[in-house]
Amino acid sequence: MGKRPTPKKRKPKSDGRTQHSIFQLKEVRRLRNLQNSPYAVRAGSKNKAEKALKGITRIKA
């Protein structure tokens, strides 16, 4: 019989929250930097009606 693996310590709940808050902080900073970039362009509106017409392949009479 092989040896039993060593039991791993459980990660405290607060560690997960800390990790998530750090991720959110970085994500907000990244998005703000993208917005404030001189190369940032405001996204144009998508013409949904035109796209819907393109999607129609057959018209039932």
C-alpha positions, 0 to 999 in steps of 0.5 A, a space after each residue: 500500500 502506498 503512503 497517504 497524501 498529506 492533508 492540505 490546509 483549507 484556504 480561509 474565506 477571507 483569502 478568497 475575498 481579498 483575492 477577488 477585491 484585488 482582482 476588481 481593483 486591477 480590472 477597474 484600473 485597467 478599464 479606466 486606463 483604456 478609457 483615458 487612452 488617446 487611442 480610445 474610441 467611443 463604440 458606435 451603436 449597432 444597427 440591430 434592424 439591419 442585422 436582423 434583415 441580414 439574418 433572414 434567409 427565407 420569407 414565408 408567404 
